Amino acid sequence: MLGQLFTLIVYAQLILEQAELTGLDPDVLDTIFEVFVRDFSALAVELHGKASSTEAQQQWALANVRKPDTGRFERVWEQVEALAGAYLMNP
């Protein structure tokens, strides 16, 4: 479980680096990170509830539970809708 938590951090770093290189829209980047926040928080809660977790691990886990900010959904959805019909599949 700790491995999963730290793997999320590494993936997040890679996404941040690529987003900077490509100029990814900040709302889209925040939406991607919303998934990371939910996954990380769920794993932290799971770690806290494990019978084998130490007191220090439990405190760390609770200190790292976050609720994502979802206020940007409409702006991202507008970008997605604008792409409707823009791409055609090759038969």
C-alpha positions, 0 to 999 in steps of 0.5 A: 500500500505504501508503494501505491502511495509513492507510485502516485507521487511519481506519476504526478511528477511525470504528468506535471513535467509533461504538462509544462512542456506541452502547455496543458490547460491548467483546468485540464491538469487540475482535473487530472490531479483530482483523480490523484487526490481521490486515489491518494486519499482513499489509499491513506484512509485504507492505510489508517484502517490497517491493523498492522499500521503503526501510530506514526503511519496512521497519523501521517495517513489522516494528515494527508487525506484531502477533498478535491476541488471540483469547481472547474468541471464546467470549463473542462466539459466545454473543452470536451464538447468543442471537440465533438465531431472534430475527429473521424475514425479510419475504417 
